Amino acid sequence: MTDQAPKPHVRRRRYTGTHPRTFHEKYKELNPDRYADDVAKVVAAGKTPAGMHRPIMVREILERLAPLPGNFAIDCTLGYGGHAKALLDAVLPGGRLLALDVDPLELPKSEARLRARGIPADALVVRRSNFAGLVRLLAEDGLPPADVLLADLGLSSMQLDDPARGFSYKRPGPLDLRMNPQRGQPAAALLASLTAPRLTRLLDLHADQPDAAALADHLMATQAESPILTTTALADAVREALSTRRGRDADEELDLSMRRVFQALRIEVNDEFGALDTFLRNLPDCVASGGRVAILTFHSGEDRRVKQAFKTGLETGVYSSIAGDVERASPDERQSNPRSSAAKLRWAIRT
């Protein structure tokens, strides 16, 4: 019996102090292949490892899409590539996957992870594009309508966890919130351009914030005194505006309001509802007869649009069948991956 060669020693990345504090010092979680045991401990604790994204409702999505070998599949929001991997496994051999994502920082990393699995080169087509442009992209690339199509509208964990992207109020960073940091204006610039009535409207329409007017007035007053340029500055301003709240649920309500404010600004910065409306309008032209569509949403504004588009499509004969109600992640998945708790899955079948 031959002895196994000892694993080579890997020097750990050094950082100031006794514990890693910054995102990029969490080297174990950012190198999952090298530190698999450490990543497994994080997952077992019901958390998502830093810099990773755990695909949500994979089993339910595959059940609804029912992909087969030889199918042409589209993943409209590639993200970390978890759903794309599952779709590729299902359509190969003989099938292809078109994967889209607007994020220029994460897209090449995800493509590299997928191609490292040794799939045929022509089985994966990757394009940096917003899904709103899918119908144009199919025409330009000479690609057929999809047999199965998935759109996961959630924010990826890689974006949430990286403070340089400015998506989370829990980590100090620039108030950016752009899916594509190479285009458009950051949230700090948007906030500087708003009036209190317009911010009130954004908080109401994009986040269903109950006390939108009072919160907007306080944020605009704070902005007038000193520009709000960072995630922590915005979080502090929200916290100050709601400091009079008392009671058992005060902390939970504050956390919810924080997320709503960041959500409202992110949706506006990225024109998320405009892109979704365009996507839903053109969606039937992107799906083959008998093809199946699944869409994951994460807040009411998204779900309302998807629900109405599918309902209208059923009434007009565009879709032969649609989801009667949303499907949710299983209790086990919600416990092991809390970020799945808000997910709502709807599906439709093209006539």
C-alpha positions in Angstrom: 0.0 0.0 0.0 1.5 3.3 -1.1 1.7 6.2 1.3 -0.2 9.3 0.3 1.9 12.4 -0.3 1.5 14.9 2.5 -0.5 18.0 1.6 1.8 21.0 1.0 1.8 23.6 3.7 -0.1 26.8 2.7 1.0 30.0 4.5 -2.0 31.9 5.8 -2.5 35.4 4.7 -1.5 37.9 7.4 -3.6 40.6 8.8 -3.4 43.2 11.6 -4.6 42.1 15.0 -5.8 38.7 16.1 -8.9 38.3 13.9 -9.6 39.2 10.2 -11.8 42.3 9.9 -12.0 43.2 6.3 -13.8 41.4 3.5 -10.5 40.5 1.7 -8.9 39.2 4.9 -11.5 36.4 5.1 -9.2 34.4 2.9 -10.6 31.0 3.9 -14.1 31.7 2.7 -12.8 33.5 -0.4 -10.8 30.4 -1.4 -13.4 27.6 -1.0 -11.4 25.0 -3.0 -8.4 25.4 -0.6 -10.4 25.7 2.6 -13.3 23.4 2.0 -13.6 22.4 5.7 -13.9 26.0 6.9 -16.5 26.8 4.2 -18.5 23.7 5.3 -18.5 25.0 8.9 -19.9 28.3 7.8 -22.6 26.6 5.7 -23.5 24.3 8.6 -24.0 27.3 10.8 -26.7 28.5 8.5 -24.6 31.3 6.9 -23.3 32.0 3.4 -19.5 32.0 3.1 -18.0 35.4 2.3 -17.7 36.0 -1.5 -19.9 33.0 -2.3 -23.5 32.6 -3.4 -25.7 29.6 -2.6 -28.2 29.0 -5.4 -31.8 29.2 -4.1 -34.6 26.6 -4.7 -32.5 24.6 -7.1 -34.7 21.5 -6.7 -38.0 23.3 -7.2 -36.7 25.2 -10.2 -35.5 22.0 -11.9 -38.9 20.4 -11.2 -40.7 23.3 -12.8 -38.4 23.7 -15.8 -37.9 20.0 -16.4 -34.8 20.5 -18.6 -33.7 17.6 -20.8 -30.5 16.6 -22.6 -30.3 18.5 -25.8 -32.4 21.5 -24.6 -31.4 25.1 -25.1 -31.5 26.8 -21.7 -31.1 30.4 -20.7 -29.9 31.7 -17.3 -30.8 35.4 -17.4 -28.9 36.2 -14.2 -25.7 34.1 -14.0 -24.5 35.4 -10.6 -22.2 32.9 -9.0 -23.2 30.2 -11.4 -25.0 27.8 -9.1 -28.2 27.6 -11.1 -26.3 27.6 -14.4 -24.3 24.6 -13.2 -27.5 22.7 -12.5 -29.0 23.6 -15.8 -25.9 22.6 -17.7 -25.9 19.2 -15.9 -29.4 18.7 -17.0 -29.1 19.7 -20.7 -25.9 17.9 -21.4 -25.0 16.0 -23.5 -26.1 17.8 -26.6 -27.6 20.9 -25.0 -26.5 24.5 -24.6 -26.7 27.2 -22.0 -26.8 31.0 -22.7 -25.8 32.8 -19.5 -26.2 36.6 -19.0 -25.1 39.0 -16.3 -24.6 42.7 -16.2 -21.9 42.6 -13.5 -18.5 43.0 -15.2 -16.6 42.1 -12.0 -18.3 38.8 -11.2 -19.2 37.6 -14.7 -15.7 36.5 -15.7 -15.2 34.7 -12.4 -18.4 32.7 -12.8 -17.6 31.8 -16.4 -14.2 30.6 -15.4 -15.7 28.4 -12.7 -18.2 26.8 -15.1 -15.6 26.2 -17.9 -13.2 24.7 -15.4 -15.6 21.8 -15.1 -14.5 20.6 -18.6 -17.8 21.2 -20.4 -17.7 21.4 -24.2 -16.7 24.9 -25.3 -19.8 25.4 -27.5 -22.2 24.2 -24.7 -21.8 27.5 -22.8 -22.4 30.9 -24.3 -21.7 33.8 -21.9 -22.7 37.4 -22.6 -22.4 40.6 -20.4 -25.9 42.0 -20.8 -28.9 43.0 -18.9 -31.8 40.5 -19.4 -33.9 43.4 -20.7 -31.9 43.0 -23.9 -32.4 39.3 -24.3 -34.6 39.4 -27.4 -32.1 41.5 -29.2 -29.2 39.3 -28.1 -30.8 36.2 -29.4 -31.3 37.8 -32.8 -27.8 39.1 -33.0 -26.2 35.8 -32.0 -28.6 33.8 -34.2 -29.8 31.8 -31.2 -33.2 30.1 -31.0 -35.9 30.6 -28.4 -35.3 28.8 -25.2 -36.7 25.4 -24.1 -36.1 26.4 -20.5 -35.4 29.9 -19.1 -34.6 31.1 -15.6 -34.3 34.6 -14.1 -33.2 34.9 -10.5 -33.8 38.5 -9.7 -32.1 38.4 -6.3 -28.9 40.3 -5.4 -26.0 38.0 -5.4 -24.1 37.3 -2.1 -20.8 38.3 -3.8 -22.2 41.8 -4.3 -23.7 41.9 -0.8 -20.6 40.8 0.9 -18.1 43.0 -0.8 -18.1 46.4 1.0 -16.5 48.1 -2.0 -19.8 47.6 -3.9 -21.8 49.4 -1.2 -24.9 47.1 -1.2 -25.1 46.4 2.5 -25.7 48.8 5.4 -23.9 46.3 7.7 -20.5 47.0 6.1 -18.7 50.3 5.7 -18.1 51.3 2.1 -19.0 53.8 -0.6 -22.7 54.3 -1.2 -22.6 52.9 -4.7 -25.3 50.1 -5.2 -24.7 49.7 -9.0 -24.9 46.3 -10.5 -22.5 47.5 -13.2 -20.1 50.0 -11.5 -18.9 51.1 -14.9 -22.2 52.6 -15.8 -24.6 55.2 -14.4 -24.4 57.2 -11.2 -23.8 55.7 -7.7 -26.5 56.0 -5.1 -24.6 58.8 -3.3 -25.0 60.9 -6.5 -28.6 60.0 -6.8 -29.4 60.9 -3.2 -27.7 64.3 -3.7 -30.0 65.0 -6.6 -33.3 64.1 -4.9 -36.0 66.2 -3.2 -37.9 65.0 -0.2 -41.1 64.4 -2.2 -39.2 62.3 -4.8 -37.4 60.3 -2.2 -40.8 59.7 -0.5 -42.1 58.3 -3.8 -39.1 56.0 -4.2 -39.4 54.7 -0.7 -43.1 54.1 -1.2 -43.0 52.5 -4.7 -39.7 50.6 -4.5 -39.8 49.4 -0.9 -43.3 49.8 0.6 -41.9 51.9 3.5 -44.8 52.8 5.8 -43.4 56.2 7.1 -41.8 57.2 3.8 -42.5 60.9 4.0 -41.1 61.4 7.5 -38.0 59.3 6.8 -37.4 61.1 3.5 -37.6 64.5 5.2 -35.0 63.5 7.7 -32.6 62.0 5.2 -32.8 65.1 3.0 -32.2 67.3 6.0 -29.2 65.2 6.8 -28.0 65.3 3.2 -28.3 69.2 3.3 -26.0 69.4 6.3 -23.4 66.9 5.1 -23.4 64.8 1.9 -24.2 61.1 2.5 -21.4 59.3 0.7 -21.0 56.0 2.6 -23.2 53.1 3.6 -22.5 53.7 7.3 -23.5 57.4 6.9 -26.8 56.4 5.3 -27.4 53.8 8.0 -26.7 56.3 10.7 -29.1 58.8 9.2 -31.9 56.1 9.0 -31.1 55.0 12.6 -31.3 58.6 13.8 -34.6 59.2 11.9 -36.2 56.2 13.6 -34.6 56.6 17.0 -37.9 57.3 18.7 -39.2 53.9 18.0 -39.6 51.8 21.2 -40.9 48.4 22.0 -40.1 44.7 21.7 -39.9 44.8 17.9 -38.0 48.1 17.5 -34.7 46.6 16.5 -36.4 44.3 13.9 -38.4 47.3 12.5 -35.2 49.3 12.3 -33.4 46.5 10.4 -36.3 46.2 8.0 -36.3 50.0 7.3 -32.6 49.9 6.7 -33.0 47.2 4.1 -35.9 49.1 2.5 -34.0 52.3 2.1 -31.0 50.5 0.5 -33.4 48.5 -1.7 -35.3 51.6 -2.9 -32.1 53.4 -3.9 -30.6 50.3 -5.5 -33.7 49.7 -7.6 -33.7 53.3 -8.8 -29.9 53.4 -9.5 -30.1 50.3 -11.6 -33.6 51.0 -13.1 -34.5 47.5 -12.0 -38.3 47.8 -12.5 -37.8 49.3 -16.0 -35.5 46.4 -17.0 -37.9 43.9 -15.6 -40.9 45.4 -17.4 -39.0 45.3 -20.7 -37.9 41.7 -20.0 -41.4 40.5 -19.2 -42.9 42.3 -22.3 -40.4 40.5 -24.6 -40.2 37.2 -22.7 -42.7 35.3 -24.9 -40.6 35.9 -28.0 -37.6 34.4 -26.2 -39.3 31.1 -25.3 -40.1 28.2 -27.7 -43.5 26.7 -28.0 -44.0 24.4 -25.0 -40.9 26.1 -23.3 -40.9 26.7 -19.6 -40.0 29.8 -17.6 -39.2 30.2 -14.0 -38.6 33.5 -12.2 -37.4 34.0 -8.6 -38.4 37.4 -7.0 -37.4 38.8 -3.7 -39.8 41.7 -2.9 -43.4 42.6 -3.6 -42.6 45.1 -6.5 -40.9 42.4 -8.5 -43.5 39.7 -7.7 -46.5 41.9 -8.6 -45.0 42.5 -12.1 -44.2 38.9 -12.7 -47.7 37.8 -11.5 -49.5 40.3 -13.7 -47.4 39.5 -16.8 -48.0 35.8 -16.4 -51.8 36.3 -15.7 -52.1 38.6 -18.8 -50.2 36.1 -20.9 -52.5 33.3 -19.8 -55.6 35.3 -20.6 -54.3 36.2 -24.1 -53.1 32.7 -24.9 -49.4 33.4 -24.8 -49.0 31.0 -21.9 -50.8 27.7 -21.6 -50.3 27.4 -17.9 -48.9 29.5 -15.1 -48.3 29.1 -11.3 -51.4 29.3 -9.3 -49.5 30.8 -6.4 -45.9 31.4 -5.4 -43.6 28.6 -4.2 -41.3 29.2 -1.3 -38.0 27.6 -0.2 -38.4 24.6 2.1 -38.1 25.1 5.8 -34.8 23.2 5.7 -33.4 25.6 3.1 -34.6 28.7 4.9 -32.8 27.4 8.0 -29.6 26.6 6.3 -29.6 29.6 4.0 -31.5 32.5 5.5 -31.1 34.5 2.3 -33.6 32.2 0.7 -36.4 33.3 3.0 -37.7 36.1 0.9 -37.6 34.1 -2.4 -40.8 33.6 -4.4 -40.9 31.3 -7.4 -43.4 31.7 -10.2 -43.4 29.7 -13.5 -45.2 29.7 -16.8 -45.4 27.4 -19.9 -45.3 28.9 -23.4 -48.3 28.1 -25.6 
